[in-house]
């Protein structure tokens, strides 16, 4: 499936902050695999811009998430300018979601590249493996750290050549709880730090060679 060229959360004139969806902009969940999501504008939504959860081999590229192509801040989740919420669906404190792109448990071999991810309520990209989703063949809960047979980590995801800036959480990209080998290459951010500054390897996740902001 190809999801391409959509304006999600705003009208055809690219105006209005009260047009977002109540939850996620795009959600790929429960083995929704081998999809291409590109050249979309995804803003003003009540939770995450894009969610990948227990899904594999999806390609998320050349999207504008939380920001318009002309640089206008729109955000997803609770994004505030001068203390005023940009999203009518989520006007309180930061809650679940609010990420530009959220990769949850059991999501492997996905590619996230060349996206502009800005002005979202929390991290630009969040890879989290702490959330349970289902049971494995032995009845163990996926995401249960006490069950070694439960598959909970996100593995072999590639995050490359994204512009990540102006998001309200501390990191541009956050890895958490069992997020195993995922390459993070040539991303540009102004959050400080993205994971660690410079070229470092943190829990087998590589951060190197940042690009200038565009």
N, C-alpha and C positions, 0 to 999 in steps of 0.2 A: 504494500500500500504506500502511496505517496501523498503526504499532506503538504501542499505547496501553495504559496501565494495568498494565504488567508490573513485577514485582519481580525484578530481575536481580542475582543475587549474594547473596541472603538468603532466608530462609524466610518463611512467611506471618505469623509472629509478630514479624518484623523483629529476630530475634536471631541470633547466631552470626556470627563473622568467618571461619569456615573453609568457607564455602559459595560462594565466588566462582568464576567461570570462569577457566580458565588463561590466556586471552588477553583479548580485548576484550569489553566488555559488548554493544555493538551495532556492527556493521561494515557500512557502505554502500560498496561497492567495485565499480569497473569498470562504470561507466555504469548503476548502480542509481539511477535518477533519479525525481524527482517523488514522494517519499515524505514522510509526516508521522510524526514520532516525538515523542510528547508524553505527559505525565502518567505517566512511568515513574520508578521508583527504581532507580538503577544504581550499585552499590557493590561493594567487595571483589574486583574483578576484577584479573587479573594484569598487564594492560597498560593500555590506554586505556579510559575510560568509553564514549565514542562516537568512531568513526572515519568520516570522509568522505574517500574516495580516488578520484580520477578519476570523481566523481559530481556531478550538477548538479541544481539546483532542488529540494533537499530542505529540509524545515522541521523544525528541532529546537527545541522550545519546551515550557515548563512542566514540565521534568524536574528531578529531584533527583539530582545526580551527585556521588558521594563523600560525601554527607551525607543523613541521614534527615530527613523533614519536621519531626521534633521537635528537630532540631539536633544529633543524635548523630553524631559523626565516624565515618565508615567508610572513606572513601578508595577510590581505584583506584590500581593500581601499588604501589610501595613507599611506604606512608605509615606513619610511626612516631609513636607517642605515648610520651614518656619513654623513647626508645630501643628500644621494642618494636614489631616490625612488626605491622601490622594485617592483613597478607595472607599466607597460608601459601604462595601460589604464587610470591611474589617477595620473598624475605627478605634479599637481599644489598644491594649498592649500587644506586643508581639506574641503570636500564638503558634500553633502548628503550621507548618508550611512557610510561606513567605520567601521561598528561595527562587532564584531565577530558574535553575535546573536542579531537580532533586532525584538522585539515583539511590534507590532503596534495595533491601535485601534480595540476594539471588539474581542480580542483574549483571550479566557478563557480556564481554565482547561488544560493547557499545562504543560508538565513536561520537565525540562532541567536539566540533571544530568550526572555526571562523564565525562564531556567534558574537554579537555585541550584547553583553549582559550587564545591565546597569540599573541603579536606583531601585533595587528590590529590597523588601523589608528585612531580610537577613543575608545569608551568604549568597554570593553569585552562583556558585555550584557547590552542592552538598552531597557527598557520598557517605551514606550511613547504612550500617549493617545491624543496627541494634533492634530493628522493628521486626517482630514475627509476622509471618504471612500465612503459612500453611503447615501441614505435617508431611514428613517424609515417609518412605515405605515402611520404616520401623515404628511409625507413630510418633516420632520426635518432632517437636515444634521447630520449624525453620526459624533460626534466630536465637534459639536457646543455647547459651554458652556452656551449659552443663552437659549437653548432648553432642558428643564428638561427631556423630553421624549426620547431624542436622547441617544442611548447607545454608549458610547465612551470609557469607562474604560476597562482596562484589569483586569480580576478578577480570583482569585483562581488558579493562576499559581504557580508551585513549581519549585524552582531553588535550587538544592542541590548537594553537593559533586563535584563541579567543581573546576578545577585549573585555575585561572585567573591571568595572570601576563604579564608584559612587554608591555601592550597596551599603546597607546600614550596619551589618555585622562586621566583626573585626577582621575576618579572613575573606579574601576573594574566593578561595577554594578551601573547603573544609573536608578532611577525611576523618572518619570516626568508626571505632568498634569493628575490627575485623575486615576492614576494606583492604583486600589483598592486591597483588600486583596490578596497578593501574598507572599508566604512563601519563605524566602531565608535562607537556613539552611546548615551548615557545608561546606561552600565554602572556598577555600584558594586563597589569592590574595596578590600581592605585590604593587598594586596601593594604594594610601593613600589619603583619606579613601575610602573603598568600597561604603558605604553610610554614616554611622557613625562608628567609631571604637567601638569594644566591642559588648556587647549584648544590642542592643537598638531597640526600636520600632519606626519607622519613617513612619507616615501616614499608619499605619496598616501593614507595611512590616517588617518582622522580620529578623534580622541579628544576628547570634549567632554561637558559637563554630567553629572557623576556623580550617582548617586542615593544616598540614605542606605542603610546596610546594613539588611537586613530579615531 
